[in-house]
Amino acid sequence: MNLFAYLSAQTYGNFITQVAIASSVKENFNDSRLVLYFVNDRPYKIPILRYIRNADFIVQSPNNAVLPFECLSQFGPSRLPMPIPGWQENALWKTDLIFGGNMLNEGILVGDNALDHVHLTPEDEYLKEQMNLLKTLGLDTEKWFACVYWKENNYSFRPPNPIRDIDDNQPYIEGIDYIIEKLGGQVVRLGHFNSTKMKPRKGLIDLTLMTNSEEVQLAATYKAKFMVATGSGPASNANAFGIPILITDLPEAGDIWGDRSYCLLQSISGGDLDKEYKQTEIYDKGLAPQAYLDDHILWRSGKPMKYYYRKNSADEIIDGIKETYEFSQDPKNQVKITSIKNKRNSISFPLKINPNLDNLIPFSKRL
């Protein structure tokens, strides 16, 4: 079976999700060949591609050109808009199944009929190099650590989003303090360069102080005990690598596909609601996703939003961290799934619920 995956996504989360799905599709076929095609228009794409081990060919588009599907046929090479090394010699045009775009959407990884998926994993020597870099930055690689990330409004590749962006990072700083002081861990902070500065403290490695840190941030996530992140691109690292994650400040729970995920929803008020509701109170009625969709359309068109979303408090985040940490303590929930045949015996779902977390939904309960 000749598989051809057109990795068309630009955004971080969508791109790593597409890579993970492509890897999983190949694992569902015996004796298959996987060709990946991508446009190298973001600094994180090549570092992400270092984590797929079962691709037979990875083709970077020359001059960032789009590839017409007419090229994927016996007579296709003559139609190439630009020369691609190895295209003819390796018969990269020969395809039995072409998939890309929304066919590589995380929706195929959730639900009763979900595609069995594997976790991305790097080569050992490459991972060792990145972990040595973290060690030089002050991380004790012999002790456990968590990764923490929150989305801010000054990321160059994404416009500000008042629902998703974190303006007040104090709840996350308190969460970091809890991990270090109460749980005895270390924290590696992820994010883009020039994020809001944090006061230096023992046990904290802040990678937002570095330029071009995409590779070491991926490695840190891969080796972390668990992750805490808002619903933005880097959260997909945990899903793709199979580490437990608490995904915070979600306006709705529609984009989560990792089977070791907790999602901590925002509270909502305003509009036609008579009070502030926990998202879980209206989630079953379908109102939470619809409210976010309505407001997203209004915001995109420059109009005032209908509802108000209260961001997660420090207490909510800390309680969520407790739950995720406890889940991560089970060795079964740290196993990397690199082959489909191992999958069914190696995952246990987060079933325990802290009654104080009215906004916390474990992945297995969400579907």
Contacts in CASP RR format, 6 or more apart in sequence:
PFRMAT RR
TARGET T0000
AUTHOR 0000-0000-0000
METHOD contacts of the structure
MODEL  1
MNLFAYLSAQTYGNFITQVAIASSVKENFNDSRLVLYFVNDRPYKIPILR
YIRNADFIVQSPNNAVLPFECLSQFGPSRLPMPIPGWQENALWKTDLIFG
GNMLNEGILVGDNALDHVHLTPEDEYLKEQMNLLKTLGLDTEKWFACVYW
KENNYSFRPPNPIRDIDDNQPYIEGIDYIIEKLGGQVVRLGHFNSTKMKP
RKGLIDLTLMTNSEEVQLAATYKAKFMVATGSGPASNANAFGIPILITDL
PEAGDIWGDRSYCLLQSISGGDLDKEYKQTEIYDKGLAPQAYLDDHILWR
SGKPMKYYYRKNSADEIIDGIKETYEFSQDPKNQVKITSIKNKRNSISFP
LKINPNLDNLIPFSKRL
1 29 0 8 1.000
1 30 0 8 1.000
1 31 0 8 1.000
1 32 0 8 1.000
1 33 0 8 1.000
1 96 0 8 1.000
1 97 0 8 1.000
2 32 0 8 1.000
2 33 0 8 1.000
2 35 0 8 1.000
2 94 0 8 1.000
2 95 0 8 1.000
2 96 0 8 1.000
2 97 0 8 1.000
3 22 0 8 1.000
3 25 0 8 1.000
3 26 0 8 1.000
3 29 0 8 1.000
3 32 0 8 1.000
3 33 0 8 1.000
3 34 0 8 1.000
3 35 0 8 1.000
3 95 0 8 1.000
3 96 0 8 1.000
3 97 0 8 1.000
3 99 0 8 1.000
4 35 0 8 1.000
4 37 0 8 1.000
4 72 0 8 1.000
4 92 0 8 1.000
4 95 0 8 1.000
4 97 0 8 1.000
4 98 0 8 1.000
4 99 0 8 1.000
5 18 0 8 1.000
5 22 0 8 1.000
5 25 0 8 1.000
5 34 0 8 1.000
5 35 0 8 1.000
5 36 0 8 1.000
5 37 0 8 1.000
5 99 0 8 1.000
5 100 0 8 1.000
5 104 0 8 1.000
6 37 0 8 1.000
6 67 0 8 1.000
6 98 0 8 1.000
6 99 0 8 1.000
6 100 0 8 1.000
6 101 0 8 1.000
7 15 0 8 1.000
7 18 0 8 1.000
7 19 0 8 1.000
7 22 0 8 1.000
7 36 0 8 1.000
7 37 0 8 1.000
7 38 0 8 1.000
7 45 0 8 1.000
7 100 0 8 1.000
7 104 0 8 1.000
8 18 0 8 1.000
8 39 0 8 1.000
8 100 0 8 1.000
8 101 0 8 1.000
8 104 0 8 1.000
9 15 0 8 1.000
9 17 0 8 1.000
9 18 0 8 1.000
9 101 0 8 1.000
9 104 0 8 1.000
10 41 0 8 1.000
10 42 0 8 1.000
10 157 0 8 1.000
11 157 0 8 1.000
11 158 0 8 1.000
11 233 0 8 1.000
12 42 0 8 1.000
12 44 0 8 1.000
12 157 0 8 1.000
12 232 0 8 1.000
12 233 0 8 1.000
12 234 0 8 1.000
12 236 0 8 1.000
13 232 0 8 1.000
13 233 0 8 1.000
13 234 0 8 1.000
13 235 0 8 1.000
13 236 0 8 1.000
14 236 0 8 1.000
15 42 0 8 1.000
15 44 0 8 1.000
15 45 0 8 1.000
15 48 0 8 1.000
16 48 0 8 1.000
16 120 0 8 1.000
16 233 0 8 1.000
16 236 0 8 1.000
16 237 0 8 1.000
16 240 0 8 1.000
17 104 0 8 1.000
17 105 0 8 1.000
17 106 0 8 1.000
17 236 0 8 1.000
17 239 0 8 1.000
17 240 0 8 1.000
17 257 0 8 1.000
18 100 0 8 1.000
18 101 0 8 1.000
18 104 0 8 1.000
19 36 0 8 1.000
19 48 0 8 1.000
19 49 0 8 1.000
19 51 0 8 1.000
19 52 0 8 1.000
19 120 0 8 1.000
19 240 0 8 1.000
20 117 0 8 1.000
20 118 0 8 1.000
20 119 0 8 1.000
20 120 0 8 1.000
20 239 0 8 1.000
20 240 0 8 1.000
21 104 0 8 1.000
21 105 0 8 1.000
21 106 0 8 1.000
21 108 0 8 1.000
21 109 0 8 1.000
21 115 0 8 1.000
21 117 0 8 1.000
22 34 0 8 1.000
22 36 0 8 1.000
22 52 0 8 1.000
22 55 0 8 1.000
22 99 0 8 1.000
22 104 0 8 1.000
23 34 0 8 1.000
23 52 0 8 1.000
23 53 0 8 1.000
23 54 0 8 1.000
23 55 0 8 1.000
23 117 0 8 1.000
23 118 0 8 1.000
23 120 0 8 1.000
24 109 0 8 1.000
24 115 0 8 1.000
24 116 0 8 1.000
24 117 0 8 1.000
24 118 0 8 1.000
24 340 0 8 1.000
25 34 0 8 1.000
25 99 0 8 1.000
25 115 0 8 1.000
26 32 0 8 1.000
26 34 0 8 1.000
26 54 0 8 1.000
26 55 0 8 1.000
27 54 0 8 1.000
27 116 0 8 1.000
27 117 0 8 1.000
27 118 0 8 1.000
27 339 0 8 1.000
27 340 0 8 1.000
28 115 0 8 1.000
28 116 0 8 1.000
28 340 0 8 1.000
33 56 0 8 1.000
33 57 0 8 1.000
34 54 0 8 1.000
34 55 0 8 1.000
34 56 0 8 1.000
34 57 0 8 1.000
35 55 0 8 1.000
35 56 0 8 1.000
35 57 0 8 1.000
35 58 0 8 1.000
35 59 0 8 1.000
35 92 0 8 1.000
35 95 0 8 1.000
36 49 0 8 1.000
36 52 0 8 1.000
36 55 0 8 1.000
36 57 0 8 1.000
36 58 0 8 1.000
36 59 0 8 1.000
37 59 0 8 1.000
37 61 0 8 1.000
37 67 0 8 1.000
38 45 0 8 1.000
38 49 0 8 1.000
38 58 0 8 1.000
38 59 0 8 1.000
38 60 0 8 1.000
38 61 0 8 1.000
39 60 0 8 1.000
39 61 0 8 1.000
39 64 0 8 1.000
39 65 0 8 1.000
39 66 0 8 1.000
40 46 0 8 1.000
40 60 0 8 1.000
40 61 0 8 1.000
40 64 0 8 1.000
41 64 0 8 1.000
42 157 0 8 1.000
43 212 0 8 1.000
43 214 0 8 1.000
44 214 0 8 1.000
47 214 0 8 1.000
47 215 0 8 1.000
47 218 0 8 1.000
48 214 0 8 1.000
48 218 0 8 1.000
49 55 0 8 1.000
49 58 0 8 1.000
50 122 0 8 1.000
50 123 0 8 1.000
50 126 0 8 1.000
50 215 0 8 1.000
50 218 0 8 1.000
51 120 0 8 1.000
51 121 0 8 1.000
51 122 0 8 1.000
51 218 0 8 1.000
51 222 0 8 1.000
51 240 0 8 1.000
51 241 0 8 1.000
52 58 0 8 1.000
52 120 0 8 1.000
53 120 0 8 1.000
53 121 0 8 1.000
53 122 0 8 1.000
53 123 0 8 1.000
53 338 0 8 1.000
57 90 0 8 1.000
57 92 0 8 1.000
59 84 0 8 1.000
59 87 0 8 1.000
59 92 0 8 1.000
61 67 0 8 1.000
61 84 0 8 1.000
62 82 0 8 1.000
62 83 0 8 1.000
62 84 0 8 1.000
63 82 0 8 1.000
65 81 0 8 1.000
65 82 0 8 1.000
67 80 0 8 1.000
67 81 0 8 1.000
68 79 0 8 1.000
68 81 0 8 1.000
69 98 0 8 1.000
70 76 0 8 1.000
70 79 0 8 1.000
71 77 0 8 1.000
71 79 0 8 1.000
71 80 0 8 1.000
71 93 0 8 1.000
72 93 0 8 1.000
72 95 0 8 1.000
72 98 0 8 1.000
73 93 0 8 1.000
74 93 0 8 1.000
74 94 0 8 1.000
76 93 0 8 1.000
77 87 0 8 1.000
77 88 0 8 1.000
77 93 0 8 1.000
80 87 0 8 1.000
84 92 0 8 1.000
86 92 0 8 1.000
87 93 0 8 1.000
106 239 0 8 1.000
106 255 0 8 1.000
106 257 0 8 1.000
107 114 0 8 1.000
107 257 0 8 1.000
108 114 0 8 1.000
108 115 0 8 1.000
109 115 0 8 1.000
109 117 0 8 1.000
109 257 0 8 1.000
109 258 0 8 1.000
110 256 0 8 1.000
110 257 0 8 1.000
110 367 0 8 1.000
111 367 0 8 1.000
112 367 0 8 1.000
116 340 0 8 1.000
116 343 0 8 1.000
117 337 0 8 1.000
117 343 0 8 1.000
118 337 0 8 1.000
118 338 0 8 1.000
118 339 0 8 1.000
118 340 0 8 1.000
118 343 0 8 1.000
119 240 0 8 1.000
119 241 0 8 1.000
119 242 0 8 1.000
119 336 0 8 1.000
119 337 0 8 1.000
119 338 0 8 1.000
120 240 0 8 1.000
120 241 0 8 1.000
121 222 0 8 1.000
121 241 0 8 1.000
121 336 0 8 1.000
121 338 0 8 1.000
122 218 0 8 1.000
122 219 0 8 1.000
122 222 0 8 1.000
127 219 0 8 1.000
127 222 0 8 1.000
127 223 0 8 1.000
130 215 0 8 1.000
130 216 0 8 1.000
130 218 0 8 1.000
130 219 0 8 1.000
130 220 0 8 1.000
131 141 0 8 1.000
131 219 0 8 1.000
131 223 0 8 1.000
133 216 0 8 1.000
134 141 0 8 1.000
134 188 0 8 1.000
134 205 0 8 1.000
134 216 0 8 1.000
134 219 0 8 1.000
134 220 0 8 1.000
135 141 0 8 1.000
137 205 0 8 1.000
137 207 0 8 1.000
138 205 0 8 1.000
139 145 0 8 1.000
139 186 0 8 1.000
139 188 0 8 1.000
139 205 0 8 1.000
140 186 0 8 1.000
143 185 0 8 1.000
143 186 0 8 1.000
144 185 0 8 1.000
144 186 0 8 1.000
144 225 0 8 1.000
145 185 0 8 1.000
145 186 0 8 1.000
145 187 0 8 1.000
145 188 0 8 1.000
145 205 0 8 1.000
145 220 0 8 1.000
145 223 0 8 1.000
145 224 0 8 1.000
145 225 0 8 1.000
146 179 0 8 1.000
146 185 0 8 1.000
146 186 0 8 1.000
146 187 0 8 1.000
146 188 0 8 1.000
146 224 0 8 1.000
146 225 0 8 1.000
146 226 0 8 1.000
146 227 0 8 1.000
146 228 0 8 1.000
146 325 0 8 1.000
147 187 0 8 1.000
147 188 0 8 1.000
147 189 0 8 1.000
147 190 0 8 1.000
147 220 0 8 1.000
147 221 0 8 1.000
147 224 0 8 1.000
147 226 0 8 1.000
147 227 0 8 1.000
147 228 0 8 1.000
147 229 0 8 1.000
147 234 0 8 1.000
147 237 0 8 1.000
147 238 0 8 1.000
148 172 0 8 1.000
148 175 0 8 1.000
148 176 0 8 1.000
148 179 0 8 1.000
148 187 0 8 1.000
148 188 0 8 1.000
148 189 0 8 1.000
148 190 0 8 1.000
148 227 0 8 1.000
148 228 0 8 1.000
148 229 0 8 1.000
149 189 0 8 1.000
149 190 0 8 1.000
149 191 0 8 1.000
149 227 0 8 1.000
149 228 0 8 1.000
149 229 0 8 1.000
149 230 0 8 1.000
149 232 0 8 1.000
149 234 0 8 1.000
149 235 0 8 1.000
150 166 0 8 1.000
150 169 0 8 1.000
150 172 0 8 1.000
150 229 0 8 1.000
150 230 0 8 1.000
150 248 0 8 1.000
150 249 0 8 1.000
151 161 0 8 1.000
151 164 0 8 1.000
151 165 0 8 1.000
151 166 0 8 1.000
151 230 0 8 1.000
151 231 0 8 1.000
151 232 0 8 1.000
152 165 0 8 1.000
152 166 0 8 1.000
152 169 0 8 1.000
152 192 0 8 1.000
152 195 0 8 1.000
152 196 0 8 1.000
153 160 0 8 1.000
153 161 0 8 1.000
153 165 0 8 1.000
153 167 0 8 1.000
154 160 0 8 1.000
154 192 0 8 1.000
154 194 0 8 1.000
154 195 0 8 1.000
155 192 0 8 1.000
156 192 0 8 1.000
158 232 0 8 1.000
161 299 0 8 1.000
162 299 0 8 1.000
162 305 0 8 1.000
163 251 0 8 1.000
163 266 0 8 1.000
163 292 0 8 1.000
163 295 0 8 1.000
163 296 0 8 1.000
163 299 0 8 1.000
163 305 0 8 1.000
163 309 0 8 1.000
164 230 0 8 1.000
164 231 0 8 1.000
164 232 0 8 1.000
164 249 0 8 1.000
164 251 0 8 1.000
166 172 0 8 1.000
166 230 0 8 1.000
166 249 0 8 1.000
166 311 0 8 1.000
168 311 0 8 1.000
169 196 0 8 1.000
169 198 0 8 1.000
170 314 0 8 1.000
171 311 0 8 1.000
171 312 0 8 1.000
171 313 0 8 1.000
171 314 0 8 1.000
171 316 0 8 1.000
171 317 0 8 1.000
172 228 0 8 1.000
172 317 0 8 1.000
173 198 0 8 1.000
174 314 0 8 1.000
174 317 0 8 1.000
174 318 0 8 1.000
175 228 0 8 1.000
175 314 0 8 1.000
175 317 0 8 1.000
175 318 0 8 1.000
175 321 0 8 1.000
176 187 0 8 1.000
176 189 0 8 1.000
176 204 0 8 1.000
178 318 0 8 1.000
178 321 0 8 1.000
179 185 0 8 1.000
179 186 0 8 1.000
179 187 0 8 1.000
179 321 0 8 1.000
179 325 0 8 1.000
180 186 0 8 1.000
180 187 0 8 1.000
180 201 0 8 1.000
180 202 0 8 1.000
180 203 0 8 1.000
180 204 0 8 1.000
183 321 0 8 1.000
183 325 0 8 1.000
185 203 0 8 1.000
186 203 0 8 1.000
186 204 0 8 1.000
186 205 0 8 1.000
187 203 0 8 1.000
187 204 0 8 1.000
187 205 0 8 1.000
188 205 0 8 1.000
188 207 0 8 1.000
188 217 0 8 1.000
188 220 0 8 1.000
188 224 0 8 1.000
189 198 0 8 1.000
189 204 0 8 1.000
189 205 0 8 1.000
189 206 0 8 1.000
189 207 0 8 1.000
189 208 0 8 1.000
190 207 0 8 1.000
190 208 0 8 1.000
190 217 0 8 1.000
190 220 0 8 1.000
190 221 0 8 1.000
190 229 0 8 1.000
190 234 0 8 1.000
191 207 0 8 1.000
191 208 0 8 1.000
191 217 0 8 1.000
191 234 0 8 1.000
192 208 0 8 1.000
193 208 0 8 1.000
193 209 0 8 1.000
193 210 0 8 1.000
193 211 0 8 1.000
193 213 0 8 1.000
194 208 0 8 1.000
195 208 0 8 1.000
197 209 0 8 1.000
198 204 0 8 1.000
198 206 0 8 1.000
200 206 0 8 1.000
205 220 0 8 1.000
207 213 0 8 1.000
207 216 0 8 1.000
207 217 0 8 1.000
207 220 0 8 1.000
210 216 0 8 1.000
217 234 0 8 1.000
217 237 0 8 1.000
218 237 0 8 1.000
221 227 0 8 1.000
221 234 0 8 1.000
221 237 0 8 1.000
221 238 0 8 1.000
221 241 0 8 1.000
221 243 0 8 1.000
222 237 0 8 1.000
222 241 0 8 1.000
222 243 0 8 1.000
224 238 0 8 1.000
224 243 0 8 1.000
225 243 0 8 1.000
225 244 0 8 1.000
225 325 0 8 1.000
225 328 0 8 1.000
225 334 0 8 1.000
226 238 0 8 1.000
226 243 0 8 1.000
226 244 0 8 1.000
226 245 0 8 1.000
226 246 0 8 1.000
226 324 0 8 1.000
226 325 0 8 1.000
226 327 0 8 1.000
226 328 0 8 1.000
227 235 0 8 1.000
227 237 0 8 1.000
227 238 0 8 1.000
227 243 0 8 1.000
227 244 0 8 1.000
227 245 0 8 1.000
227 246 0 8 1.000
228 245 0 8 1.000
228 246 0 8 1.000
228 248 0 8 1.000
228 317 0 8 1.000
228 321 0 8 1.000
228 324 0 8 1.000
229 235 0 8 1.000
229 238 0 8 1.000
229 245 0 8 1.000
229 246 0 8 1.000
229 247 0 8 1.000
229 248 0 8 1.000
230 247 0 8 1.000
230 248 0 8 1.000
230 249 0 8 1.000
230 250 0 8 1.000
231 247 0 8 1.000
231 248 0 8 1.000
231 249 0 8 1.000
231 250 0 8 1.000
231 255 0 8 1.000
235 245 0 8 1.000
235 247 0 8 1.000
238 244 0 8 1.000
238 245 0 8 1.000
238 258 0 8 1.000
238 260 0 8 1.000
238 261 0 8 1.000
239 245 0 8 1.000
239 256 0 8 1.000
239 257 0 8 1.000
239 258 0 8 1.000
239 261 0 8 1.000
241 336 0 8 1.000
242 258 0 8 1.000
242 259 0 8 1.000
242 260 0 8 1.000
242 336 0 8 1.000
242 337 0 8 1.000
243 260 0 8 1.000
243 328 0 8 1.000
243 334 0 8 1.000
244 260 0 8 1.000
244 261 0 8 1.000
244 262 0 8 1.000
244 324 0 8 1.000
244 327 0 8 1.000
244 328 0 8 1.000
244 333 0 8 1.000
244 334 0 8 1.000
244 350 0 8 1.000
245 258 0 8 1.000
245 260 0 8 1.000
245 261 0 8 1.000
245 262 0 8 1.000
245 324 0 8 1.000
246 262 0 8 1.000
246 264 0 8 1.000
246 317 0 8 1.000
246 320 0 8 1.000
246 321 0 8 1.000
246 323 0 8 1.000
246 324 0 8 1.000
247 256 0 8 1.000
247 261 0 8 1.000
247 262 0 8 1.000
247 263 0 8 1.000
247 264 0 8 1.000
248 264 0 8 1.000
248 312 0 8 1.000
248 317 0 8 1.000
249 264 0 8 1.000
249 266 0 8 1.000
249 311 0 8 1.000
249 312 0 8 1.000
250 256 0 8 1.000
250 263 0 8 1.000
250 264 0 8 1.000
250 265 0 8 1.000
250 266 0 8 1.000
250 279 0 8 1.000
251 265 0 8 1.000
251 266 0 8 1.000
251 268 0 8 1.000
251 279 0 8 1.000
251 288 0 8 1.000
251 291 0 8 1.000
251 292 0 8 1.000
251 295 0 8 1.000
251 309 0 8 1.000
252 265 0 8 1.000
252 279 0 8 1.000
252 283 0 8 1.000
252 288 0 8 1.000
252 289 0 8 1.000
252 291 0 8 1.000
252 292 0 8 1.000
253 263 0 8 1.000
253 265 0 8 1.000
253 279 0 8 1.000
253 283 0 8 1.000
253 288 0 8 1.000
253 289 0 8 1.000
253 361 0 8 1.000
253 366 0 8 1.000
254 289 0 8 1.000
256 263 0 8 1.000
256 363 0 8 1.000
256 366 0 8 1.000
258 363 0 8 1.000
259 347 0 8 1.000
259 349 0 8 1.000
259 363 0 8 1.000
259 364 0 8 1.000
260 327 0 8 1.000
260 333 0 8 1.000
260 347 0 8 1.000
260 350 0 8 1.000
260 363 0 8 1.000
261 350 0 8 1.000
261 362 0 8 1.000
261 363 0 8 1.000
262 320 0 8 1.000
262 323 0 8 1.000
262 324 0 8 1.000
262 327 0 8 1.000
262 350 0 8 1.000
262 360 0 8 1.000
262 361 0 8 1.000
262 362 0 8 1.000
262 363 0 8 1.000
263 360 0 8 1.000
263 361 0 8 1.000
263 363 0 8 1.000
263 366 0 8 1.000
264 312 0 8 1.000
264 316 0 8 1.000
264 317 0 8 1.000
264 320 0 8 1.000
264 357 0 8 1.000
264 359 0 8 1.000
264 360 0 8 1.000
264 361 0 8 1.000
265 278 0 8 1.000
265 279 0 8 1.000
265 280 0 8 1.000
265 283 0 8 1.000
265 288 0 8 1.000
265 359 0 8 1.000
265 360 0 8 1.000
265 361 0 8 1.000
266 279 0 8 1.000
266 309 0 8 1.000
266 310 0 8 1.000
266 311 0 8 1.000
266 312 0 8 1.000
266 359 0 8 1.000
267 276 0 8 1.000
267 277 0 8 1.000
267 278 0 8 1.000
267 279 0 8 1.000
267 309 0 8 1.000
267 310 0 8 1.000
267 359 0 8 1.000
268 276 0 8 1.000
268 277 0 8 1.000
268 279 0 8 1.000
268 282 0 8 1.000
268 288 0 8 1.000
268 291 0 8 1.000
268 307 0 8 1.000
268 308 0 8 1.000
268 309 0 8 1.000
268 310 0 8 1.000
269 275 0 8 1.000
269 276 0 8 1.000
269 277 0 8 1.000
269 307 0 8 1.000
269 308 0 8 1.000
269 310 0 8 1.000
270 306 0 8 1.000
270 307 0 8 1.000
270 308 0 8 1.000
271 306 0 8 1.000
271 307 0 8 1.000
273 282 0 8 1.000
273 307 0 8 1.000
276 310 0 8 1.000
278 358 0 8 1.000
278 359 0 8 1.000
279 288 0 8 1.000
279 359 0 8 1.000
280 358 0 8 1.000
280 359 0 8 1.000
280 360 0 8 1.000
280 361 0 8 1.000
281 358 0 8 1.000
282 288 0 8 1.000
282 291 0 8 1.000
283 289 0 8 1.000
283 361 0 8 1.000
291 306 0 8 1.000
291 307 0 8 1.000
294 306 0 8 1.000
294 307 0 8 1.000
295 305 0 8 1.000
295 306 0 8 1.000
295 307 0 8 1.000
298 304 0 8 1.000
298 305 0 8 1.000
298 306 0 8 1.000
299 305 0 8 1.000
312 359 0 8 1.000
316 357 0 8 1.000
316 359 0 8 1.000
319 354 0 8 1.000
319 356 0 8 1.000
319 357 0 8 1.000
319 360 0 8 1.000
320 354 0 8 1.000
320 357 0 8 1.000
320 360 0 8 1.000
322 354 0 8 1.000
323 350 0 8 1.000
323 352 0 8 1.000
323 353 0 8 1.000
323 354 0 8 1.000
323 357 0 8 1.000
323 360 0 8 1.000
326 352 0 8 1.000
327 333 0 8 1.000
327 350 0 8 1.000
327 352 0 8 1.000
328 334 0 8 1.000
330 348 0 8 1.000
332 346 0 8 1.000
332 347 0 8 1.000
332 348 0 8 1.000
333 347 0 8 1.000
333 348 0 8 1.000
333 350 0 8 1.000
335 346 0 8 1.000
335 347 0 8 1.000
337 343 0 8 1.000
337 346 0 8 1.000
337 347 0 8 1.000
349 362 0 8 1.000
349 363 0 8 1.000
349 364 0 8 1.000
350 362 0 8 1.000
350 363 0 8 1.000
350 364 0 8 1.000
351 362 0 8 1.000
351 364 0 8 1.000
351 365 0 8 1.000
352 362 0 8 1.000
353 360 0 8 1.000
353 362 0 8 1.000
353 365 0 8 1.000
354 360 0 8 1.000
END
